[in-house]
Amino acid sequence: MEHHYYFLVEIFNKMGLGHFAHENTHVIHSWVVMLVLIILAFLLTRGIQMIPRGGQNVLEMAVEGLENFMVDVTGPEGRAFFPYIGTIFFYILLSNLLGLVPGFFSPTANLNTTLSMAILTFILTHFIGIKFHGVKYIKHFLGPVWALAPLMFVIELIGHFARVMSLSIRLFGNIFGKEKVLGILFALAGLYLAPLPILFLGILVSFIQAVVFMLLSIVYFAGAMEEAH
């Protein structure tokens, strides 16, 4: 079976773990993304000061902007769930961008990665609903007309499970398509710089898809916190 050339896969091949690397390319590249995020967080917060400078200033602006955006949607109560939202945004963004580097693969171009994040969002959404409303959270699934409650319950269940499919397939499809288009262009006309316009478009798509996943997660959280009508 023919495989794409990825630096990390070749390294694992040298270590005698080639089969694992070929079968779990998205996993080893996820490890890289997590390692990069940990190192960046350490470097940008080392020697943290009351008056931010340099990397600390950039990091604080990014984190504060995301937090304010979430609070605008969910209200102050949503601030407690910002660590998840911030982490998922930076992870997706870096994962999307990683595939633009020749010899590397975007973990989000694999459905297993995007599905796992969608399931996490699904679970946390309902955890938030139960945390804020207790057993009354069931009212979110019953609708305003009690005579139609059994039908509405089934429809709402389908809608909530469809969120998982929507979140995972949207992100996977866009990033997988970006990977394939860039791979084809580099193979056909890489020496003539033909892929450059698509490369810049890939950066835009990477950012937009990270924002979309984050925004939808925030909207689901906000819906779970609201009172049922």
C-alpha positions, 0 to 999 in steps of 0.5 A: 500500500502506498503512503504519503511521505511524512517526516514523523512517520519516517522517524517512527519507521526507523524506530521499528514502529512504522505500522503504528505510524502509518495507521495512526498518523493523526495521533502522532501529529496530535502529539506534536500539536500538544507539545508545541502548545505546551512549549509555547505556553511555557515560553510566553508565560515565563517571567510573567509580569503585571505589565505585559511585554513581548510574547506575554502581551500577544498571548494576553491579547489573544486569550482576553479577546477570546474570553470577552467574545465568549462572555458576550455570547454566554454571559459571565456564567460562561467564563467558567468553561472558557479554558475548554473553549480556548484550548480547543480553539488553539488546538484546532488552529495549530492542527489545521496549520500544521498540514500546510508545512510540507512533510506534515499532516493536519490531525484535523484532516482525520475524522477520528480527531474531529469526532473526538472533539465533537463528542467532548463538546456534546458531553460538556454541553449537557453537563452544563445543562444539568449543572445549571438546571438539574433535572429541569434540563429535560424541559429543553427536550420537551418543547412548549406544548405538553401534548407534543412533548413525546414527539419533540423529545425524539426530534430534539434528541436527533437534533442534538446528536446531529450536532456531533456529526455537523461539528466533526464532518464540517471540520474534517471535510474542509481540512481534508479537502485542503490537504488533498488539493495542496498535495495534488498541486504540489505533486503536479506543479510544485516547482512552479509555485502554483500551490502558493495561492491555495496555500494562502487560502489554506491559512484562511480556511484553517483560521475560519474552521477553528473559529466556526468550531469554537463559535458553535461550541459556545452557542451550544453552551449558551443554549444549555445555560438558558431557561427552557421555554 
